[in-house]
Amino acid sequence: PCAIHGEKDGQLYVLWGKSSLQNLHHYEIHRSTEHGFTPSSTTLVTVVEPGEYCVERIEELGLDTHVCYYHRIRAVDVNGMVGPFSGEFSAWTREPLPEKS
């Protein structure tokens, strides 16, 4: 998995490879500004249904500018069984563009 900053302030793209978990139902995306965070209900950002492609992606908007965000992802099957969390990965949001004078 990886994250990269977007074209806009406070925007990140989060990408990961499709899970091979049998009966995949969804992915849990967790985020924190703390390196080494432990995923919990308070760090859960969103749940994403699997797509048809081999790489999954979400766009995060409205984040603080010039901040490093750390992420971890895991797959969940139709019975609620969870796969292991991915390793932690991170990206910085863009610095605000200087105002034109």
PDB file as gemmi writes it, atoms N, CA and C in Angstrom:
CRYST1    1.000    1.000    1.000  90.00  90.00  90.00 P 1                      
ATOM      1  N   PRO A   1       0.826  -1.199   0.000  1.00  0.00           N  
ATOM      2  CA  PRO A   1       0.000   0.000   0.000  1.00  0.00           C  
ATOM      3  C   PRO A   1       0.866   1.257   0.000  1.00  0.00           C  
ATOM      4  N   CYS A   2       0.296   2.339  -0.475  1.00  0.00           N  
ATOM      5  CA  CYS A   2       1.021   3.610  -0.444  1.00  0.00           C  
ATOM      6  C   CYS A   2       0.017   4.753  -0.396  1.00  0.00           C  
ATOM      7  N   ALA A   3       0.517   5.910  -0.037  1.00  0.00           N  
ATOM      8  CA  ALA A   3      -0.282   7.132  -0.040  1.00  0.00           C  
ATOM      9  C   ALA A   3       0.552   8.215  -0.712  1.00  0.00           C  
ATOM     10  N   ILE A   4      -0.097   9.067  -1.461  1.00  0.00           N  
ATOM     11  CA  ILE A   4       0.591  10.188  -2.111  1.00  0.00           C  
ATOM     12  C   ILE A   4      -0.281  11.430  -1.983  1.00  0.00           C  
ATOM     13  N   HIS A   5       0.387  12.596  -1.943  1.00  0.00           N  
ATOM     14  CA  HIS A   5      -0.404  13.819  -1.824  1.00  0.00           C  
ATOM     15  C   HIS A   5      -1.069  14.125  -3.157  1.00  0.00           C  
ATOM     16  N   GLY A   6      -2.187  14.803  -3.066  1.00  0.00           N  
ATOM     17  CA  GLY A   6      -2.946  15.154  -4.254  1.00  0.00           C  
ATOM     18  C   GLY A   6      -2.581  16.520  -4.780  1.00  0.00           C  
ATOM     19  N   GLU A   7      -3.361  16.970  -5.738  1.00  0.00           N  
ATOM     20  CA  GLU A   7      -3.127  18.263  -6.376  1.00  0.00           C  
ATOM     21  C   GLU A   7      -3.659  19.412  -5.535  1.00  0.00           C  
ATOM     22  N   LYS A   8      -4.569  19.130  -4.618  1.00  0.00           N  
ATOM     23  CA  LYS A   8      -5.209  20.155  -3.804  1.00  0.00           C  
ATOM     24  C   LYS A   8      -4.663  20.116  -2.382  1.00  0.00           C  
ATOM     25  N   ASP A   9      -4.812  21.238  -1.682  1.00  0.00           N  
ATOM     26  CA  ASP A   9      -4.451  21.268  -0.267  1.00  0.00           C  
ATOM     27  C   ASP A   9      -5.327  20.268   0.477  1.00  0.00           C  
ATOM     28  N   GLY A  10      -4.743  19.550   1.435  1.00  0.00           N  
ATOM     29  CA  GLY A  10      -5.511  18.636   2.272  1.00  0.00           C  
ATOM     30  C   GLY A  10      -6.025  17.402   1.562  1.00  0.00           C  
ATOM     31  N   GLN A  11      -5.355  16.990   0.482  1.00  0.00           N  
ATOM     32  CA  GLN A  11      -5.806  15.838  -0.307  1.00  0.00           C  
ATOM     33  C   GLN A  11      -4.721  14.771  -0.340  1.00  0.00           C  
ATOM     34  N   LEU A  12      -5.132  13.513  -0.121  1.00  0.00           N  
ATOM     35  CA  LEU A  12      -4.245  12.358  -0.270  1.00  0.00           C  
ATOM     36  C   LEU A  12      -4.956  11.291  -1.092  1.00  0.00           C  
ATOM     37  N   TYR A  13      -4.170  10.527  -1.833  1.00  0.00           N  
ATOM     38  CA  TYR A  13      -4.655   9.321  -2.482  1.00  0.00           C  
ATOM     39  C   TYR A  13      -4.045   8.136  -1.747  1.00  0.00           C  
ATOM     40  N   VAL A  14      -4.863   7.167  -1.406  1.00  0.00           N  
ATOM     41  CA  VAL A  14      -4.404   5.952  -0.740  1.00  0.00           C  
ATOM     42  C   VAL A  14      -4.657   4.795  -1.703  1.00  0.00           C  
ATOM     43  N   LEU A  15      -3.599   4.014  -1.995  1.00  0.00           N  
ATOM     44  CA  LEU A  15      -3.698   2.911  -2.939  1.00  0.00           C  
ATOM     45  C   LEU A  15      -3.196   1.628  -2.306  1.00  0.00           C  
ATOM     46  N   TRP A  16      -3.815   0.494  -2.676  1.00  0.00           N  
ATOM     47  CA  TRP A  16      -3.370  -0.795  -2.169  1.00  0.00           C  
ATOM     48  C   TRP A  16      -3.774  -1.877  -3.156  1.00  0.00           C  
ATOM     49  N   GLY A  17      -3.089  -3.004  -3.091  1.00  0.00           N  
ATOM     50  CA  GLY A  17      -3.397  -4.138  -3.947  1.00  0.00           C  
ATOM     51  C   GLY A  17      -4.593  -4.905  -3.431  1.00  0.00           C  
ATOM     52  N   LYS A  18      -5.345  -5.480  -4.344  1.00  0.00           N  
ATOM     53  CA  LYS A  18      -6.529  -6.240  -3.985  1.00  0.00           C  
ATOM     54  C   LYS A  18      -6.152  -7.445  -3.125  1.00  0.00           C  
ATOM     55  N   SER A  19      -6.932  -7.705  -2.094  1.00  0.00           N  
ATOM     56  CA  SER A  19      -6.681  -8.821  -1.182  1.00  0.00           C  
ATOM     57  C   SER A  19      -7.073 -10.148  -1.831  1.00  0.00           C  
ATOM     58  N   SER A  20      -6.370 -11.191  -1.459  1.00  0.00           N  
ATOM     59  CA  SER A  20      -6.716 -12.539  -1.924  1.00  0.00           C  
ATOM     60  C   SER A  20      -7.586 -13.278  -0.892  1.00  0.00           C  
ATOM     61  N   LEU A  21      -8.039 -12.578   0.141  1.00  0.00           N  
ATOM     62  CA  LEU A  21      -8.896 -13.152   1.172  1.00  0.00           C  
ATOM     63  C   LEU A  21     -10.154 -13.736   0.523  1.00  0.00           C  
ATOM     64  N   GLN A  22     -10.470 -14.984   0.841  1.00  0.00           N  
ATOM     65  CA  GLN A  22     -11.678 -15.623   0.301  1.00  0.00           C  
ATOM     66  C   GLN A  22     -12.921 -14.877   0.789  1.00  0.00           C  
ATOM     67  N   ASN A  23     -13.922 -14.742  -0.067  1.00  0.00           N  
ATOM     68  CA  ASN A  23     -15.189 -14.096   0.284  1.00  0.00           C  
ATOM     69  C   ASN A  23     -14.997 -12.669   0.806  1.00  0.00           C  
ATOM     70  N   LEU A  24     -14.086 -11.939   0.177  1.00  0.00           N  
ATOM     71  CA  LEU A  24     -13.796 -10.563   0.575  1.00  0.00           C  
ATOM     72  C   LEU A  24     -15.077  -9.727   0.563  1.00  0.00           C  
ATOM     73  N   HIS A  25     -15.300  -9.005   1.651  1.00  0.00           N  
ATOM     74  CA  HIS A  25     -16.479  -8.143   1.752  1.00  0.00           C  
ATOM     75  C   HIS A  25     -16.118  -6.669   1.666  1.00  0.00           C  
ATOM     76  N   HIS A  26     -15.099  -6.250   2.438  1.00  0.00           N  
ATOM     77  CA  HIS A  26     -14.680  -4.848   2.419  1.00  0.00           C  
ATOM     78  C   HIS A  26     -13.280  -4.687   3.014  1.00  0.00           C  
ATOM     79  N   TYR A  27     -12.778  -3.470   2.898  1.00  0.00           N  
ATOM     80  CA  TYR A  27     -11.506  -3.083   3.508  1.00  0.00           C  
ATOM     81  C   TYR A  27     -11.786  -2.038   4.581  1.00  0.00           C  
ATOM     82  N   GLU A  28     -11.009  -2.075   5.644  1.00  0.00           N  
ATOM     83  CA  GLU A  28     -11.040  -1.026   6.664  1.00  0.00           C  
ATOM     84  C   GLU A  28      -9.801  -0.160   6.464  1.00  0.00           C  
ATOM     85  N   ILE A  29      -9.994   1.145   6.383  1.00  0.00           N  
ATOM     86  CA  ILE A  29      -8.890   2.091   6.239  1.00  0.00           C  
ATOM     87  C   ILE A  29      -8.757   2.842   7.564  1.00  0.00           C  
ATOM     88  N   HIS A  30      -7.572   2.749   8.165  1.00  0.00           N  
ATOM     89  CA  HIS A  30      -7.294   3.436   9.429  1.00  0.00           C  
ATOM     90  C   HIS A  30      -6.241   4.502   9.186  1.00  0.00           C  
ATOM     91  N   ARG A  31      -6.374   5.647   9.896  1.00  0.00           N  
ATOM     92  CA  ARG A  31      -5.456   6.776   9.699  1.00  0.00           C  
ATOM     93  C   ARG A  31      -5.171   7.451  11.031  1.00  0.00           C  
ATOM     94  N   SER A  32      -3.935   7.959  11.147  1.00  0.00           N  
ATOM     95  CA  SER A  32      -3.539   8.701  12.339  1.00  0.00           C  
ATOM     96  C   SER A  32      -2.417   9.669  11.965  1.00  0.00           C  
ATOM     97  N   THR A  33      -2.218  10.669  12.782  1.00  0.00           N  
ATOM     98  CA  THR A  33      -1.057  11.549  12.608  1.00  0.00           C  
ATOM     99  C   THR A  33       0.116  11.069  13.465  1.00  0.00           C  
ATOM    100  N   GLU A  34      -0.072   9.966  14.190  1.00  0.00           N  
ATOM    101  CA  GLU A  34       0.980   9.429  15.060  1.00  0.00           C  
ATOM    102  C   GLU A  34       1.637   8.211  14.424  1.00  0.00           C  
ATOM    103  N   HIS A  35       2.953   8.270  14.272  1.00  0.00           N  
ATOM    104  CA  HIS A  35       3.724   7.136  13.772  1.00  0.00           C  
ATOM    105  C   HIS A  35       3.619   5.986  14.775  1.00  0.00           C  
ATOM    106  N   GLY A  36       3.442   4.770  14.280  1.00  0.00           N  
ATOM    107  CA  GLY A  36       3.366   3.605  15.149  1.00  0.00           C  
ATOM    108  C   GLY A  36       2.024   3.436  15.828  1.00  0.00           C  
ATOM    109  N   PHE A  37       0.982   4.064  15.301  1.00  0.00           N  
ATOM    110  CA  PHE A  37      -0.334   4.003  15.939  1.00  0.00           C  
ATOM    111  C   PHE A  37      -0.908   2.585  15.916  1.00  0.00           C  
ATOM    112  N   THR A  38      -1.777   2.302  16.868  1.00  0.00           N  
ATOM    113  CA  THR A  38      -2.495   1.040  16.923  1.00  0.00           C  
ATOM    114  C   THR A  38      -3.898   1.278  16.377  1.00  0.00           C  
ATOM    115  N   PRO A  39      -4.274   0.581  15.299  1.00  0.00           N  
ATOM    116  CA  PRO A  39      -5.615   0.773  14.752  1.00  0.00           C  
ATOM    117  C   PRO A  39      -6.695   0.447  15.790  1.00  0.00           C  
ATOM    118  N   SER A  40      -7.741   1.263  15.793  1.00  0.00           N  
ATOM    119  CA  SER A  40      -8.860   1.082  16.721  1.00  0.00           C  
ATOM    120  C   SER A  40     -10.101   1.715  16.098  1.00  0.00           C  
ATOM    121  N   SER A  41     -11.206   1.678  16.816  1.00  0.00           N  
ATOM    122  CA  SER A  41     -12.427   2.292  16.294  1.00  0.00           C  
ATOM    123  C   SER A  41     -12.261   3.799  16.100  1.00  0.00           C  
ATOM    124  N   THR A  42     -11.372   4.422  16.849  1.00  0.00           N  
ATOM    125  CA  THR A  42     -11.173   5.870  16.711  1.00  0.00           C  
ATOM    126  C   THR A  42     -10.294   6.232  15.520  1.00  0.00           C  
ATOM    127  N   THR A  43      -9.531   5.286  14.991  1.00  0.00           N  
ATOM    128  CA  THR A  43      -8.681   5.573  13.831  1.00  0.00           C  
ATOM    129  C   THR A  43      -9.306   5.106  12.527  1.00  0.00           C  
ATOM    130  N   LEU A  44     -10.447   4.409  12.600  1.00  0.00           N  
ATOM    131  CA  LEU A  44     -11.122   3.940  11.388  1.00  0.00           C  
ATOM    132  C   LEU A  44     -11.668   5.138  10.620  1.00  0.00           C  
ATOM    133  N   VAL A  45     -11.217   5.292   9.380  1.00  0.00           N  
ATOM    134  CA  VAL A  45     -11.615   6.422   8.549  1.00  0.00           C  
ATOM    135  C   VAL A  45     -12.803   6.058   7.671  1.00  0.00           C  
ATOM    136  N   THR A  46     -12.724   4.892   7.049  1.00  0.00           N  
ATOM    137  CA  THR A  46     -13.780   4.491   6.130  1.00  0.00           C  
ATOM    138  C   THR A  46     -13.723   2.991   5.877  1.00  0.00           C  
ATOM    139  N   VAL A  47     -14.802   2.486   5.340  1.00  0.00           N  
ATOM    140  CA  VAL A  47     -14.905   1.104   4.891  1.00  0.00           C  
ATOM    141  C   VAL A  47     -15.117   1.172   3.385  1.00  0.00           C  
ATOM    142  N   VAL A  48     -14.344   0.372   2.637  1.00  0.00           N  
ATOM    143  CA  VAL A  48     -14.388   0.425   1.176  1.00  0.00           C  
ATOM    144  C   VAL A  48     -14.721  -0.956   0.629  1.00  0.00           C  
ATOM    145  N   GLU A  49     -15.751  -1.017  -0.208  1.00  0.00           N  
ATOM    146  CA  GLU A  49     -16.081  -2.271  -0.877  1.00  0.00           C  
ATOM    147  C   GLU A  49     -15.049  -2.542  -1.969  1.00  0.00           C  
ATOM    148  N   PRO A  50     -14.723  -3.810  -2.206  1.00  0.00           N  
ATOM    149  CA  PRO A  50     -13.723  -4.114  -3.230  1.00  0.00           C  
ATOM    150  C   PRO A  50     -14.234  -3.766  -4.621  1.00  0.00           C  
ATOM    151  N   GLY A  51     -13.303  -3.338  -5.450  1.00  0.00           N  
ATOM    152  CA  GLY A  51     -13.626  -3.018  -6.835  1.00  0.00           C  
ATOM    153  C   GLY A  51     -13.213  -4.148  -7.753  1.00  0.00           C  
ATOM    154  N   GLU A  52     -13.330  -3.912  -9.024  1.00  0.00           N  
ATOM    155  CA  GLU A  52     -13.010  -4.947 -10.004  1.00  0.00           C  
ATOM    156  C   GLU A  52     -11.546  -4.963 -10.407  1.00  0.00           C  
ATOM    157  N   TYR A  53     -10.789  -3.953 -10.023  1.00  0.00           N  
ATOM    158  CA  TYR A  53      -9.400  -3.845 -10.456  1.00  0.00           C  
ATOM    159  C   TYR A  53      -8.447  -4.444  -9.434  1.00  0.00           C  
ATOM    160  N   CYS A  54      -7.210  -4.682  -9.846  1.00  0.00           N  
ATOM    161  CA  CYS A  54      -6.225  -5.295  -8.954  1.00  0.00           C  
ATOM    162  C   CYS A  54      -5.618  -4.285  -7.977  1.00  0.00           C  
ATOM    163  N   VAL A  55      -5.843  -2.991  -8.219  1.00  0.00           N  
ATOM    164  CA  VAL A  55      -5.389  -1.954  -7.299  1.00  0.00           C  
ATOM    165  C   VAL A  55      -6.620  -1.180  -6.836  1.00  0.00           C  
ATOM    166  N   GLU A  56      -6.739  -1.017  -5.529  1.00  0.00           N  
ATOM    167  CA  GLU A  56      -7.846  -0.271  -4.948  1.00  0.00           C  
ATOM    168  C   GLU A  56      -7.359   1.133  -4.624  1.00  0.00           C  
ATOM    169  N   ARG A  57      -8.311   2.107  -4.548  1.00  0.00           N  
ATOM    170  CA  ARG A  57      -7.903   3.484  -4.311  1.00  0.00           C  
ATOM    171  C   ARG A  57      -9.032   4.259  -3.659  1.00  0.00           C  
ATOM    172  N   ILE A  58      -8.655   5.150  -2.745  1.00  0.00           N  
ATOM    173  CA  ILE A  58      -9.602   6.138  -2.221  1.00  0.00           C  
ATOM    174  C   ILE A  58      -8.933   7.499  -2.276  1.00  0.00           C  
ATOM    175  N   GLU A  59      -9.746   8.525  -2.279  1.00  0.00           N  
ATOM    176  CA  GLU A  59      -9.267   9.897  -2.225  1.00  0.00           C  
ATOM    177  C   GLU A  59      -9.733  10.485  -0.902  1.00  0.00           C  
ATOM    178  N   GLU A  60      -8.797  11.018  -0.140  1.00  0.00           N  
ATOM    179  CA  GLU A  60      -9.138  11.668   1.125  1.00  0.00           C  
ATOM    180  C   GLU A  60      -9.056  13.169   0.927  1.00  0.00           C  
ATOM    181  N   LEU A  61     -10.086  13.874   1.348  1.00  0.00           N  
ATOM    182  CA  LEU A  61     -10.151  15.325   1.208  1.00  0.00           C  
ATOM    183  C   LEU A  61     -10.362  15.973   2.567  1.00  0.00           C  
ATOM    184  N   GLY A  62     -10.046  17.258   2.661  1.00  0.00           N  
ATOM    185  CA  GLY A  62     -10.316  18.010   3.882  1.00  0.00           C  
ATOM    186  C   GLY A  62      -9.322  17.772   5.006  1.00  0.00           C  
ATOM    187  N   LEU A  63      -8.152  17.204   4.680  1.00  0.00           N  
ATOM    188  CA  LEU A  63      -7.130  16.982   5.700  1.00  0.00           C  
ATOM    189  C   LEU A  63      -6.359  18.276   5.936  1.00  0.00           C  
ATOM    190  N   ASP A  64      -5.651  18.355   7.040  1.00  0.00           N  
ATOM    191  CA  ASP A  64      -4.819  19.519   7.302  1.00  0.00           C  
ATOM    192  C   ASP A  64      -3.682  19.566   6.299  1.00  0.00           C  
ATOM    193  N   THR A  65      -3.221  20.773   5.961  1.00  0.00           N  
ATOM    194  CA  THR A  65      -2.127  20.917   5.009  1.00  0.00           C  
ATOM    195  C   THR A  65      -0.782  20.735   5.699  1.00  0.00           C  
ATOM    196  N   HIS A  66       0.152  20.214   4.940  1.00  0.00           N  
ATOM    197  CA  HIS A  66       1.527  19.964   5.375  1.00  0.00           C  
ATOM    198  C   HIS A  66       1.587  19.170   6.688  1.00  0.00           C  
ATOM    199  N   VAL A  67       0.853  18.052   6.691  1.00  0.00           N  
ATOM    200  CA  VAL A  67       0.822  17.131   7.832  1.00  0.00           C  
ATOM    201  C   VAL A  67       1.087  15.727   7.299  1.00  0.00           C  
ATOM    202  N   CYS A  68       1.837  14.940   8.065  1.00  0.00           N  
ATOM    203  CA  CYS A  68       2.087  13.551   7.697  1.00  0.00           C  
ATOM    204  C   CYS A  68       0.981  12.682   8.294  1.00  0.00           C  
ATOM    205  N   TYR A  69       0.312  11.928   7.426  1.00  0.00           N  
ATOM    206  CA  TYR A  69      -0.735  11.001   7.854  1.00  0.00           C  
ATOM    207  C   TYR A  69      -0.255   9.573   7.647  1.00  0.00           C  
ATOM    208  N   TYR A  70      -0.455   8.743   8.657  1.00  0.00           N  
ATOM    209  CA  TYR A  70      -0.065   7.332   8.632  1.00  0.00           C  
ATOM    210  C   TYR A  70      -1.324   6.486   8.446  1.00  0.00           C  
ATOM    211  N   HIS A  71      -1.187   5.410   7.684  1.00  0.00           N  
ATOM    212  CA  HIS A  71      -2.328   4.552   7.361  1.00  0.00           C  
ATOM    213  C   HIS A  71      -1.999   3.087   7.589  1.00  0.00           C  
ATOM    214  N   ARG A  72      -3.034   2.310   7.848  1.00  0.00           N  
ATOM    215  CA  ARG A  72      -2.974   0.839   7.851  1.00  0.00           C  
ATOM    216  C   ARG A  72      -4.304   0.335   7.311  1.00  0.00           C  
ATOM    217  N   ILE A  73      -4.272  -0.765   6.586  1.00  0.00           N  
ATOM    218  CA  ILE A  73      -5.460  -1.312   5.932  1.00  0.00           C  
ATOM    219  C   ILE A  73      -5.576  -2.794   6.270  1.00  0.00           C  
ATOM    220  N   ARG A  74      -6.822  -3.278   6.364  1.00  0.00           N  
ATOM    221  CA  ARG A  74      -7.026  -4.717   6.467  1.00  0.00           C  
ATOM    222  C   ARG A  74      -8.305  -5.100   5.716  1.00  0.00           C  
ATOM    223  N   ALA A  75      -8.337  -6.355   5.284  1.00  0.00           N  
ATOM    224  CA  ALA A  75      -9.485  -6.899   4.565  1.00  0.00           C  
ATOM    225  C   ALA A  75     -10.396  -7.625   5.551  1.00  0.00           C  
ATOM    226  N   VAL A  76     -11.692  -7.611   5.255  1.00  0.00           N  
ATOM    227  CA  VAL A  76     -12.694  -8.282   6.084  1.00  0.00           C  
ATOM    228  C   VAL A  76     -13.572  -9.130   5.155  1.00  0.00           C  
ATOM    229  N   ASP A  77     -13.822 -10.392   5.557  1.00  0.00           N  
ATOM    230  CA  ASP A  77     -14.646 -11.254   4.705  1.00  0.00           C  
ATOM    231  C   ASP A  77     -16.130 -11.143   5.071  1.00  0.00           C  
ATOM    232  N   VAL A  78     -16.974 -11.858   4.329  1.00  0.00           N  
ATOM    233  CA  VAL A  78     -18.426 -11.774   4.525  1.00  0.00           C  
ATOM    234  C   VAL A  78     -18.884 -12.263   5.898  1.00  0.00           C  
ATOM    235  N   ASN A  79     -18.063 -13.040   6.591  1.00  0.00           N  
ATOM    236  CA  ASN A  79     -18.393 -13.536   7.924  1.00  0.00           C  
ATOM    237  C   ASN A  79     -17.825 -12.659   9.036  1.00  0.00           C  
ATOM    238  N   GLY A  80     -17.181 -11.548   8.666  1.00  0.00           N  
ATOM    239  CA  GLY A  80     -16.593 -10.661   9.658  1.00  0.00           C  
ATOM    240  C   GLY A  80     -15.200 -11.054  10.100  1.00  0.00           C  
ATOM    241  N   MET A  81     -14.636 -12.105   9.493  1.00  0.00           N  
ATOM    242  CA  MET A  81     -13.255 -12.489   9.805  1.00  0.00           C  
ATOM    243  C   MET A  81     -12.322 -11.472   9.163  1.00  0.00           C  
ATOM    244  N   VAL A  82     -11.341 -11.028   9.933  1.00  0.00           N  
ATOM    245  CA  VAL A  82     -10.444  -9.984   9.440  1.00  0.00           C  
ATOM    246  C   VAL A  82      -9.078 -10.556   9.081  1.00  0.00           C  
ATOM    247  N   GLY A  83      -8.496  -9.986   8.061  1.00  0.00           N  
ATOM    248  CA  GLY A  83      -7.127 -10.325   7.698  1.00  0.00           C  
ATOM    249  C   GLY A  83      -6.174  -9.484   8.535  1.00  0.00           C  
ATOM    250  N   PRO A  84      -4.878  -9.704   8.385  1.00  0.00           N  
ATOM    251  CA  PRO A  84      -3.908  -8.904   9.142  1.00  0.00           C  
ATOM    252  C   PRO A  84      -3.856  -7.475   8.618  1.00  0.00           C  
ATOM    253  N   PHE A  85      -3.467  -6.561   9.485  1.00  0.00           N  
ATOM    254  CA  PHE A  85      -3.268  -5.182   9.051  1.00  0.00           C  
ATOM    255  C   PHE A  85      -2.035  -5.096   8.171  1.00  0.00           C  
ATOM    256  N   SER A  86      -2.087  -4.202   7.209  1.00  0.00           N  
ATOM    257  CA  SER A  86      -0.907  -3.911   6.399  1.00  0.00           C  
ATOM    258  C   SER A  86       0.133  -3.253   7.298  1.00  0.00           C  
ATOM    259  N   GLY A  87       1.339  -3.190   6.812  1.00  0.00           N  
ATOM    260  CA  GLY A  87       2.335  -2.382   7.493  1.00  0.00           C  
ATOM    261  C   GLY A  87       1.920  -0.920   7.402  1.00  0.00           C  
ATOM    262  N   GLU A  88       2.471  -0.115   8.257  1.00  0.00           N  
ATOM    263  CA  GLU A  88       2.151   1.308   8.254  1.00  0.00           C  
ATOM    264  C   GLU A  88       2.796   1.982   7.055  1.00  0.00           C  
ATOM    265  N   PHE A  89       2.060   2.877   6.424  1.00  0.00           N  
ATOM    266  CA  PHE A  89       2.607   3.674   5.326  1.00  0.00           C  
ATOM    267  C   PHE A  89       2.089   5.095   5.490  1.00  0.00           C  
ATOM    268  N   SER A  90       2.787   6.050   4.884  1.00  0.00           N  
ATOM    269  CA  SER A  90       2.438   7.447   5.159  1.00  0.00           C  
ATOM    270  C   SER A  90       2.670   8.338   3.944  1.00  0.00           C  
ATOM    271  N   ALA A  91       2.125   9.542   4.052  1.00  0.00           N  
ATOM    272  CA  ALA A  91       2.350  10.595   3.063  1.00  0.00           C  
ATOM    273  C   ALA A  91       2.055  11.937   3.715  1.00  0.00           C  
ATOM    274  N   TRP A  92       2.688  12.959   3.182  1.00  0.00           N  
ATOM    275  CA  TRP A  92       2.457  14.339   3.622  1.00  0.00           C  
ATOM    276  C   TRP A  92       1.449  14.988   2.695  1.00  0.00           C  
ATOM    277  N   THR A  93       0.545  15.764   3.257  1.00  0.00           N  
ATOM    278  CA  THR A  93      -0.302  16.603   2.419  1.00  0.00           C  
ATOM    279  C   THR A  93       0.535  17.786   1.949  1.00  0.00           C  
ATOM    280  N   ARG A  94       0.094  18.416   0.887  1.00  0.00           N  
ATOM    281  CA  ARG A  94       0.846  19.543   0.311  1.00  0.00           C  
ATOM    282  C   ARG A  94       0.943  20.720   1.262  1.00  0.00           C  
ATOM    283  N   GLU A  95       2.026  21.452   1.077  1.00  0.00           N  
ATOM    284  CA  GLU A  95       2.120  22.744   1.759  1.00  0.00           C  
ATOM    285  C   GLU A  95       1.163  23.690   1.061  1.00  0.00           C  
ATOM    286  N   PRO A  96       0.585  24.614   1.792  1.00  0.00           N  
ATOM    287  CA  PRO A  96      -0.289  25.593   1.116  1.00  0.00           C  
ATOM    288  C   PRO A  96       0.518  26.388   0.083  1.00  0.00           C  
ATOM    289  N   LEU A  97      -0.111  26.671  -1.032  1.00  0.00           N  
ATOM    290  CA  LEU A  97       0.560  27.485  -2.044  1.00  0.00           C  
ATOM    291  C   LEU A  97       0.677  28.910  -1.543  1.00  0.00           C  
ATOM    292  N   PRO A  98       1.800  29.567  -1.851  1.00  0.00           N  
ATOM    293  CA  PRO A  98       1.928  30.967  -1.394  1.00  0.00           C  
ATOM    294  C   PRO A  98       0.867  31.850  -2.068  1.00  0.00           C  
ATOM    295  N   GLU A  99       0.392  32.807  -1.319  1.00  0.00           N  
ATOM    296  CA  GLU A  99      -0.605  33.721  -1.882  1.00  0.00           C  
ATOM    297  C   GLU A  99       0.083  34.665  -2.858  1.00  0.00           C  
ATOM    298  N   LYS A 100      -0.597  34.925  -3.959  1.00  0.00           N  
ATOM    299  CA  LYS A 100      -0.053  35.853  -4.956  1.00  0.00           C  
ATOM    300  C   LYS A 100      -0.301  37.271  -4.500  1.00  0.00           C  
ATOM    301  N   SER A 101       0.725  38.103  -4.696  1.00  0.00           N  
ATOM    302  CA  SER A 101       0.545  39.513  -4.275  1.00  0.00           C  
ATOM    303  C   SER A 101       0.321  40.409  -5.453  1.00  0.00           C  
TER     304      SER A 101                                                      
END                                                                             
